[in-house]
Amino acid sequence: MPKPAQLLLQHQRLSDRERVLRDNIERIESALASDPEVVQLEEKLEAARAVQQAVATRLHESDRAREDHRSRLRTREKELMSGRIRNPTELMQMSEEVKHMKARFVEEEDAELRLMEDVEIAERRRDCEPSWKLFAPSLLTLSLQKNRSGPRCQRRRGPPTRDSACSRRWPWSPTTSAPLAASR
């Protein structure tokens, strides 16, 4: 069983490590916030989200309106088929009304399908490039600027080779934000 002094030392080391990591996170977040490329990408992402939200709202409203028209159409059809109306003129008028309602309902369904396609396109645009992929090169560059000696595995063994485990875990070159394979 570890002694209290050992536990205290271990706790202090972990606390120091936590502080260092929190400082790194704050530094990277502030650097990302001031990076114009990151700001531009965030604005594009927000714009894509806004477009997707607007199209989804239109789709929801269209769906509600279509369901409302469907219920009115069913009510009219039931009334027409009930036999309650005996006047031929009223039957003809109601039959025409139902016919027009069906035609409008078909148009509404087509419009809703187009809206669904628009929602799908907007979602694809929004989800096209996950934000972590966009920011990964910048994060790596910031991290490497802090640690002038490069990634941890390079400090121990020198620069990564094509087959080293480090090059598989760390796909970007330590001096640029380009992938290692492109720089070879």
C-alpha positions in Angstrom: 0.0 0.0 0.0 1.4 3.4 -1.0 2.4 5.7 1.7 0.6 9.0 2.3 3.6 11.0 1.1 3.7 9.0 -2.2 0.0 9.6 -2.7 0.4 13.3 -2.0 3.3 13.5 -4.5 1.3 11.6 -7.1 -1.7 13.9 -6.5 0.5 17.0 -6.9 1.9 15.7 -10.2 -1.6 15.0 -11.5 -2.7 18.5 -10.4 0.3 20.0 -12.2 -0.4 18.0 -15.3 -4.1 19.1 -15.2 -3.1 22.7 -14.9 -0.7 22.4 -17.8 -3.3 20.8 -20.0 -5.9 23.4 -19.1 -3.4 26.1 -20.0 -2.8 24.4 -23.3 -6.5 24.2 -24.0 -7.0 27.9 -23.2 -4.0 28.9 -25.3 -5.2 26.8 -28.3 -8.8 28.1 -28.0 -7.6 31.7 -27.9 -5.3 31.1 -30.9 -8.2 29.5 -32.8 -10.5 32.3 -31.9 -8.1 34.8 -33.4 -7.2 32.7 -36.5 -9.0 34.3 -39.5 -9.3 31.0 -41.3 -11.0 29.4 -38.3 -13.3 32.4 -37.9 -14.3 32.2 -41.6 -15.0 28.5 -41.3 -17.1 29.0 -38.2 -19.1 31.6 -40.0 -19.6 29.3 -43.0 -20.7 26.6 -40.6 -23.2 28.9 -38.8 -24.5 30.1 -42.2 -25.1 26.4 -43.3 -26.8 25.7 -40.0 -29.1 28.7 -40.4 -30.0 27.7 -43.9 -30.7 24.1 -42.8 -32.8 25.4 -39.9 -34.8 27.7 -42.2 -35.5 24.9 -44.6 -36.4 22.5 -41.8 -38.9 25.1 -40.4 -40.5 25.6 -43.9 -40.8 21.8 -44.2 -42.5 21.5 -40.8 -44.9 24.3 -41.6 -45.7 22.7 -45.0 -46.3 19.4 -43.3 -48.7 20.9 -40.8 -50.6 22.7 -43.7 -50.7 19.5 -45.7 -52.1 17.5 -42.8 -54.7 20.2 -42.2 -55.8 20.0 -45.9 -55.8 16.2 -45.7 -58.2 16.2 -42.8 -60.5 18.8 -44.5 -60.4 16.7 -47.7 -61.3 13.5 -45.8 -64.2 15.3 -44.0 -65.5 16.6 -47.4 -65.2 13.1 -49.0 -67.1 11.6 -46.1 -69.8 14.2 -46.3 -70.0 13.7 -50.1 -70.3 9.9 -49.7 -72.6 9.9 -46.7 -75.8 10.4 -48.8 -76.9 13.2 -46.6 -76.9 15.7 -49.4 -79.7 15.0 -51.8 -79.7 18.1 -54.0 -77.8 17.3 -57.3 -76.5 20.8 -57.7 -74.9 20.7 -54.2 -73.5 17.3 -54.9 -71.9 18.5 -58.1 -70.4 21.5 -56.3 -69.1 19.4 -53.5 -67.7 16.9 -56.0 -65.9 19.7 -57.8 -64.6 21.1 -54.5 -63.2 17.6 -53.5 -61.6 17.3 -56.9 -59.9 20.7 -56.6 -58.8 19.8 -53.0 -57.3 16.6 -54.3 -55.4 18.4 -57.0 -54.1 21.0 -54.5 -53.2 18.2 -52.1 -51.0 16.5 -54.8 -49.3 19.9 -55.5 -48.7 20.3 -51.8 -47.1 16.9 -51.5 -44.9 17.6 -54.5 -43.8 20.9 -52.9 -43.1 19.1 -49.6 -41.0 16.5 -51.4 -38.9 19.4 -52.9 -38.6 20.9 -49.4 -37.4 17.5 -48.1 -34.8 17.4 -50.8 -33.7 20.9 -49.9 -33.4 19.9 -46.2 -31.3 16.9 -47.2 -29.0 19.1 -49.3 -28.7 21.7 -46.5 -27.8 18.9 -44.0 -25.2 17.5 -46.4 -23.7 21.0 -46.8 -23.7 21.5 -43.0 -22.2 18.1 -42.3 -19.9 18.1 -45.3 -16.7 18.7 -43.4 -16.7 18.1 -39.7 -15.2 21.0 -37.8 -12.5 19.0 -36.2 -11.1 18.1 -39.6 -11.0 21.7 -40.6 -9.2 22.8 -37.4 -6.8 19.8 -37.0 -3.9 21.3 -39.0 -4.1 24.6 -37.1 -4.3 22.8 -33.7 -1.2 20.7 -34.7 0.7 23.8 -35.7 -0.1 25.5 -32.4 0.8 22.5 -30.4 4.1 22.1 -32.2 5.0 25.8 -31.8 4.7 25.3 -28.1 6.7 22.1 -28.0 9.6 23.1 -30.2 10.8 19.6 -30.1 7.7 18.2 -31.8 5.4 15.5 -30.8 6.2 13.3 -27.8 7.3 10.3 -29.9 9.8 12.4 -31.9 11.5 13.7 -28.7 12.3 10.1 -27.7 13.3 8.6 -31.1 14.0 11.4 -33.5 11.9 12.2 -36.6 9.3 9.7 -37.6 10.0 7.3 -40.4 7.4 6.3 -42.9 6.7 3.0 -41.1 7.0 4.3 -37.5 4.0 4.2 -35.1 4.4 7.9 -34.6 3.8 8.7 -38.3 0.6 6.6 -38.2 -0.7 8.4 -35.1 0.6 11.8 -36.1 -0.3 12.3 -39.8 0.9 15.9 -40.2 4.5 17.1 -40.6 5.8 18.8 -37.4 7.0 21.8 -39.4 4.0 22.5 -41.6 0.3 21.7 -41.5 0.6 19.5 -44.5 0.3 15.7 -44.2 3.6 13.8 -44.0 2.8 11.8 -47.1 2.6 15.0 -49.2 5.9 16.3 -47.8 7.9 13.2 -48.7 
